[in-house]
């Protein structure tokens, strides 16, 4: 009797696990499907519809980094296609901040988009502000600290030597009178 119950539980568990996998896979797919749909609309010249889908996707908190990255690329391509070069450049800057190694090729993206990415990368590398190091990381700071310590130790040793000399030059203490017992 117990063996039958255990067998039924095992069989039901296996059936549930097999049937539940497609359900979980479908939950992850909507974003992929939406990305693909936006890309298809972009290729069909329906830029506004594709842009709306991308904007809705970018508002999702649970969108994976890879999906967010691809959505930004598609959005930059859309902005470039509708002759909004400034908007495309702004999005490309976000893409390069997100993934500095992004380097599209003409096989992957349109040549004008590839050229925009290269131009923005050059601008970003030229505009990199010089990051001021904290004071404790500068060599001048450590030279000043070392000099201060060296001076303090030298003064201490010299003053100690003089005080020893003074201690030897002091007169002997007076003899105290002895009291009669």
C-alpha positions as CSV (number, residue, x, y, z in Angstrom):
1,X,0.0,0.0,0.0
2,X,2.8,2.5,0.9
3,X,4.8,1.5,-2.2
4,X,1.7,2.3,-4.3
5,X,1.4,5.8,-2.8
6,X,5.1,6.5,-3.2
7,X,4.9,5.4,-6.8
8,X,1.9,7.6,-7.5
9,X,3.6,10.6,-5.9
10,X,6.7,10.1,-8.0
11,X,4.7,9.8,-11.2
12,X,2.7,12.9,-10.4
13,X,5.8,14.8,-9.6
14,X,7.4,13.8,-12.9
15,X,4.2,14.7,-14.8
16,X,4.0,18.1,-13.1
17,X,7.7,18.9,-13.7
18,X,7.4,18.0,-17.4
19,X,4.2,20.0,-17.9
20,X,5.4,23.0,-15.9
21,X,8.5,23.7,-18.0
22,X,6.8,25.2,-21.0
23,X,4.8,27.4,-18.7
24,X,7.9,28.9,-17.1
25,X,9.6,29.2,-20.5
26,X,6.6,31.2,-21.8
27,X,6.9,33.6,-18.9
28,X,10.4,34.5,-20.0
29,X,9.5,34.8,-23.7
30,X,7.2,37.8,-23.9
31,X,10.1,40.3,-23.7
32,X,12.1,38.4,-26.4
33,X,9.0,38.3,-28.5
34,X,8.4,42.0,-28.0
35,X,12.0,42.8,-28.9
36,X,11.7,40.8,-32.0
37,X,8.4,42.4,-32.9
38,X,9.9,45.9,-32.4
39,X,12.8,44.9,-34.7
40,X,10.5,43.6,-37.3
41,X,8.4,46.8,-37.2
42,X,11.6,48.8,-37.5
43,X,12.6,46.9,-40.6
44,X,9.1,47.4,-42.0
45,X,9.4,51.2,-41.6
46,X,6.8,51.4,-38.7
47,X,9.1,53.4,-36.5
48,X,6.6,54.9,-34.1
49,X,5.1,51.5,-33.3
50,X,8.5,49.9,-32.8
51,X,9.6,52.8,-30.6
52,X,6.4,52.5,-28.4
53,X,7.2,48.8,-27.9
54,X,10.8,49.6,-26.9
55,X,9.8,52.4,-24.5
56,X,7.4,50.0,-22.8
57,X,10.1,47.3,-22.6
58,X,12.6,49.8,-21.1
59,X,10.1,50.6,-18.3
60,X,10.1,47.0,-17.1
61,X,12.1,46.4,-14.0
62,X,12.7,42.7,-14.6
63,X,14.1,43.2,-18.1
64,X,17.5,41.4,-18.3
65,X,20.6,43.5,-19.0
66,X,21.1,41.7,-22.4
67,X,17.5,42.5,-23.4
68,X,17.9,46.1,-22.2
69,X,21.1,46.5,-24.2
70,X,19.4,45.1,-27.4
71,X,16.4,47.4,-26.8
72,X,18.6,50.4,-26.5
73,X,20.4,49.5,-29.8
74,X,17.1,49.1,-31.6
75,X,15.9,52.4,-30.1
76,X,19.1,54.2,-31.3
77,X,18.6,52.7,-34.8
78,X,15.0,54.0,-34.8
79,X,16.0,57.5,-33.8
80,X,18.7,57.5,-36.5
81,X,16.1,56.2,-39.1
82,X,13.7,59.1,-38.3
83,X,16.6,61.6,-38.7
84,X,16.9,62.4,-35.0
85,X,20.6,62.2,-34.9
86,X,20.9,64.0,-31.5
87,X,18.5,61.5,-30.0
88,X,20.4,58.6,-31.6
89,X,23.7,60.0,-30.2
90,X,22.3,60.3,-26.7
91,X,21.1,56.7,-26.8
92,X,24.4,55.6,-28.2
93,X,26.2,57.3,-25.3
94,X,24.0,55.3,-22.9
95,X,24.8,52.1,-24.8
96,X,28.6,52.8,-24.6
97,X,28.2,53.6,-20.8
98,X,26.3,50.3,-20.4
99,X,28.9,48.4,-22.5
100,X,32.1,50.3,-23.4
101,X,33.3,47.4,-25.5
102,X,30.3,47.6,-27.9
103,X,31.7,47.8,-31.4
104,X,29.1,47.0,-34.1
105,X,30.1,46.0,-37.5
106,X,28.5,46.7,-40.9
107,X,27.3,43.1,-41.0
108,X,25.3,43.6,-37.8
109,X,24.1,47.2,-38.2
110,X,23.6,49.8,-40.9
111,X,26.8,51.7,-41.8
112,X,25.5,55.0,-40.7
113,X,24.7,53.6,-37.3
114,X,28.2,52.1,-37.0
115,X,29.7,55.4,-38.0
116,X,27.7,57.2,-35.3
117,X,28.9,54.7,-32.6
118,X,32.5,55.3,-33.6
119,X,32.1,59.0,-33.5
120,X,30.4,58.9,-30.1
121,X,33.1,56.6,-28.8
122,X,35.8,59.1,-30.0
123,X,34.0,62.0,-28.4
124,X,33.6,60.1,-25.1
125,X,37.2,59.2,-25.0
126,X,38.3,62.8,-25.8
127,X,35.9,64.2,-23.2
128,X,37.0,61.9,-20.4
129,X,37.7,64.3,-17.5
130,X,40.9,63.8,-15.6
131,X,39.9,62.2,-12.4
132,X,41.6,64.0,-9.5
133,X,43.2,61.5,-7.2
134,X,42.5,61.6,-3.5
135,X,45.2,63.4,-1.6
136,X,46.5,60.2,0.0
137,X,47.2,58.7,-3.5
138,X,49.5,61.6,-4.5
139,X,53.3,61.3,-4.3
140,X,53.6,64.9,-3.1
141,X,51.4,64.1,-0.1
142,X,53.6,61.1,0.9
143,X,56.8,63.2,0.5
144,X,55.3,65.8,2.8
145,X,54.3,63.2,5.4
146,X,57.7,61.5,5.2
147,X,59.5,64.9,5.6
148,X,57.3,65.8,8.6
149,X,58.0,62.4,10.3
150,X,61.7,62.6,9.6
151,X,61.9,66.2,11.0
152,X,59.9,65.2,14.1
153,X,62.1,62.2,14.8
154,X,65.3,64.3,14.3
155,X,64.1,67.0,16.6
156,X,63.1,64.4,19.2
157,X,66.5,62.7,19.0
158,X,68.5,65.9,19.2
159,X,66.5,67.2,22.1
160,X,66.9,63.9,23.9
161,X,70.7,64.1,23.4
162,X,70.9,67.6,24.9
163,X,68.8,66.6,27.9
164,X,71.2,63.8,28.6
165,X,74.1,66.2,28.5
166,X,72.3,68.5,30.8
167,X,71.6,65.7,33.2
168,X,75.4,64.9,33.4
169,X,76.3,68.6,34.1
170,X,74.1,69.1,37.0
171,X,75.7,69.6,40.4
172,X,75.6,66.9,42.9
173,X,72.7,67.2,45.4
174,X,73.6,68.8,48.7
175,X,74.3,66.6,51.7
176,X,71.4,66.4,54.0
177,X,72.1,66.9,57.6
178,X,71.9,63.8,59.7
179,X,69.7,63.9,62.6
180,X,70.8,62.5,65.9
181,X,69.2,59.5,67.1
